[in-house]
Amino acid sequence: MFFDTHAHYDDPAFDNDRAEVLAGLKDHQISLVMNPGSNVASSHAAIQLAETYDFIYAAVGVHPHEAKDIADHDLNTLETLAAHTKVKAIGEIGLDYYYDHSPRDIQQLRFRQQMALAEQLRLPVIIHDREAHGDCFQIVREFPQVIGVYHCYSGSLEMAKQLLDLGWYLSFNGAITFKNARKSLEVISYMPMDRLMLETDAPYLSPVPFRGKRNDSRRIPLVAEAVSAIRHMSLEEVARVTTENGKHFFRIP
């Protein structure tokens, strides 16, 4: 059984067949899904999905793309949403200097505010870091009481070592099956298995041979196969260990 620790089933890409896709996940050995929010509305939607499906859990937060649109009162809303019993993290939060959809100073402000909220609520965080490794890690280090996961980890081995020393987790998806995934494969080979999680980032980042097509949790075994090849483990063992890691990280019984 697999735990997809990062999938956006509230995304419009699933509007035509969301119920059908979700109803079929258990038949494909998907036992758990974490659905992070990307803004306040998305966070509400993630909770609604978690209320509807027993195997879905939610995180609430504002993605760096949306940072320019968040108001101070929205932080109070996130705090209220985080009290829901199926909300297990603050996320997806962080920095994105690749697209720069929000000004960088605003991204950093909202990132810090949401890290402070996680610290206050004693919740872990789900981090988005794209082409912002230095600034993102600097802000992470400002909050030593907060533990999190870098989703779709794309940083260096050296940064991975520092994050692991701080007690953080790293998560990997279909991007590790791409030809340019050398750095990620190096990190996966080095890191302890008890800090590694699997994800799809659905509907994005479908693994080879489905690259460019809509992704969903049914393709997470392809990610696990890549990890099993790197770590010389059976697919069943990768599934077991990464599922237990996700349950421990998100405090799911």
Buried (B, 14 or more C-beta within 10 A) or exposed (E): EBBBBBBBBBBEBBEEEBEEBBEBBEEBBBBBBBBBBBBBEBBBBBBBBBEEBEBBBBBBBBBBBBBEBBEEEBBEBBBEBBEBEBBBBBBBBBBBBEEBBBEBEBBBBBBBBBBBBBBEBEBBBBBBBBEBBEBBBEBBEEBEEBBBBBBBBBBEEEBBEBBBEBEBBBBBBBBBBEEEBEBBBBBBEEBEBEBBBBBBBBBBBBBBEBBEEBBBBBBBBBBBBBBBEBBEBEBEEBBBBBBEBBBEBBEBE
